[in-house]
Structures are given as structure tokens and as C-alpha cells.
């Protein structure tokens, strides 16, 4: 086998890891694929004999590409959700696919928090806290000292701690989500309030029509009563590894709903209702 084929095999062995890094940094499956492809092109242009640790080299290169992509995004409104949800990863329970592995450990609600971090903070947090990359390596990527890179991750960590950690039992999550829809279909306001955290937040991305945010159990419950209509069907799925649904009307998907369930109550609902993006998902 020639050197190029060996290199291609080694790259493919690292592709899932690189895609995971890029997705968590960018929140976009298409952009993550682009970043990984660019990493492959850079590897092809490099001297493999000069690379001592190929997985580490590829991770660093992919992270640099993602950092440049984050910095070049046309509009960024830090500290404030801009109405755009990250791409959801939709799988079935027990799915052993690469997509299921990609979705593991990073719920949509957490990605929303990451979206409003400055690029360097997001990179430092993702690489260190999610992938255990040492700060001296992160420092080279963000062109800071190791201590400064540590501070970036620390600032991001304080922001991310505001995101609720979901209950680990997906079956328990599903029971809460099922109770939510059962109460919604029945117009049961009391039942809805029983499964919603008092400070629950609902974010809905309608694409060109903008985003909607509702906070508080009563506001979210009132919005949920729309599911009393008989033409809606909820198809259970996992959304980024957590209990969620695809809402269908006449067998056509109209939205994807991701639920964050903490201590038996729904603390966040993220809804992708952008029809153009739904087709891609």
C-alpha cells in the first residue's frame, strides 16, 4: 500500500473524532464537514514524516479552521440568542451509527449557550472540557499563553454552568416528554405546569421569520396548548442524545423539538421550525 493510501486510512480512522470536535465548535453539521474536509486537504499538502502525533495534529488543524470560521461569521451577537438554533442530530434510541456518537454528550440547549460565547472562549472550553486537550496546545491555536487559555476556558465554564444538565436516563426523560404532549393534547393546563420547571425556556427557530423565546411555565404551557389540534403527530426520536420528537402534519415534518429534562421537569424546549433546514436534517 502506498504512502497516500496509508495516510487516507489514518485520516479516516480519525474522521469521527474530528467531526465531533468541529460540530461542537460550529454547531453546524455542514460546516463541520467542510472543516474536516479542509483538514484533509491540509494534510495532503503537508509532509507526513514531520508529523509526530497525527491525531493531535489533525485536532489542532481542525480547531484552527473552526476558529477562523467562527471569527468570520457575518453576524455575531454575543450574550444574546439571535434566533438561530444549532443543527440538531436526530437518531433513534439504541442507534449505533456515527451520527448517534456525534450527538452524544452535547445537548441542543448546551450548544445554544456555546453559540453566544466569543470564538476563543468556545474553542478553549470545547477542546479542554469536552476533549481533554491540554492548555499548552490550546494556547498555540488561540495565540495566547497557557494561563490565558486556561482563563478563556474558565470564563466559558462559568457561562456554561447556567445550562441545565439533563437527567441521564433517557427512558425517564421520555416519560416526562410523553406527559407533556398528553397534557397538551388534552388541553390540561395543570398537567402541563406539573412537568414544566417554573423557569422553563422555550426557543423556536422559524428561519427567515425569526426566532421566538418564551420563559416561565405559564407562558410555555399556554403555547403548548396548540398541540391539542388532532392533525399533529409526534414521532419520538432522540435529538442530540436526549428525548425529543419530530412534529408531523399529513406525514410531513413541520418541526423538531428537543427537550432538556432535569430532575423530572422540563427546563428547556428548543424547536427547529425552519422548513428549509428541516429538509436538510
Secondary structure as UniProt FT lines:
FT   HELIX           3..26
FT   HELIX           29..44
FT   HELIX           48..50
FT   HELIX           54..72
FT   TURN            78..79
FT   STRAND          90..91
FT   TURN            93..94
FT   HELIX           98..103
FT   TURN            104..105
FT   HELIX           108..115
FT   HELIX           119..125
FT   HELIX           126..130
FT   HELIX           135..142
FT   HELIX           146..160
FT   TURN            161..162
FT   HELIX           170..185
FT   TURN            186..187
FT   HELIX           189..195
FT   STRAND          196..205
FT   HELIX           207..209
FT   STRAND          211..215
FT   HELIX           217..224
FT   HELIX           225..228
FT   TURN            230..231
FT   STRAND          232..239
FT   TURN            240..241
FT   STRAND          242..249
FT   TURN            250..251
FT   STRAND          252..262
FT   TURN            263..264
FT   STRAND          265..272
FT   HELIX           275..280
//
